[in-house]
Amino acid sequence: MGNQALADRRVVITGGASGMGAALVTAFGASGARVVSLDITQSEGERIAGAAGAEFVRCDVADKESVDGAFAEAVKSLGGLDVLINAAGIAPGAPAGSTPLEMWERTMAINATGTFLTNQAALEPLKERGGRIINFASAAGAKGLPGKAAYAASKGAVLGWTRTIAVEWAQFGITANSIVPAIWTPMYEKTRASMTPEQLAEHDRKLSTQIPLGGKLGDVEDLVPVLEFLAGEGSRFMTGQIFAVDGGSLMVR
């Protein structure tokens, strides 16, 4: 966006090699932030970070040793930390009754444990002068999602964890909020591609009634300004909240 709204803000973004994480690495770089992108996918992560003037560190968010090492490297490079945006996640699908244990454990490891580990790794550097933790959740975590029970459960864990640390870590000047996006991404493209023509037509029909603004998922440009605000000083008195960027679908209360 080139507006320098986040000039010299020291930011770590997980999931920076694809989807919303990649878009945020690019946008935050243009807004003047100093960004370190973390992802398990090295080649694409390096390409996106390099084009954005950011740094890249390979990281498996489900592995404590990998997370701790990546954060140590990122914080040393940045000279501290002001913002963590945890966008890494997966969204496999299966009916609840036939969800394989392996799928459940992998989804929980990346989405829930990954949030836990990255947030813990960010705590000490954020304590220095306060800062922001922004975790990616999902409407599925608030109201469930038939066909993606493991995903919904993992994102429910993100919501509960984020609200808890919002209280526990407030004493350090750290805010913690959840983002609930309904944004068109490559992950969503894969979901659409897996549907039959009949399923896709039904899916689009449901979206047309579920999303008051436009009847379909939004663009990443709808998400970026919200994240820039939450990552900046203007959001300092907002914590433990769910920010739904979804065209009015969830309408959080």
Number of C-alpha atoms within 10 A of each C-alpha: 14 11 11 14 19 21 15 15 23 23 29 29 24 31 26 33 27 21 18 25 25 23 20 28 34 23 21 30 26 20 18 19 24 23 29 27 30 33 26 19 16 15 12 16 24 21 14 21 23 15 12 19 18 22 22 26 21 21 23 19 29 23 15 18 12 16 23 18 14 24 21 15 14 23 19 12 15 18 10 20 28 25 26 26 29 26 26 26 24 16 18 17 18 16 13 14 8 8 16 12 10 9 16 20 14 17 24 24 20 21 29 25 21 25 31 20 20 25 23 15 19 24 19 13 20 24 18 14 12 21 27 26 29 27 28 25 31 27 23 20 21 19 12 17 18 14 16 18 22 30 30 25 21 27 30 22 20 25 25 14 19 28 18 13 20 21 14 12 16 16 11 15 17 24 30 27 24 26 25 24 24 24 21 15 17 12 17 15 10 10 14 15 11 11 13 10 11 8 12 15 12 13 14 15 13 13 16 15 13 17 18 13 14 13 17 21 21 19 15 19 14 15 21 18 16 14 17 19 14 24 27 17 13 10 13 16 8 12 22 20 18 24 21 21 20 25 20 15 19 20 12 12 5
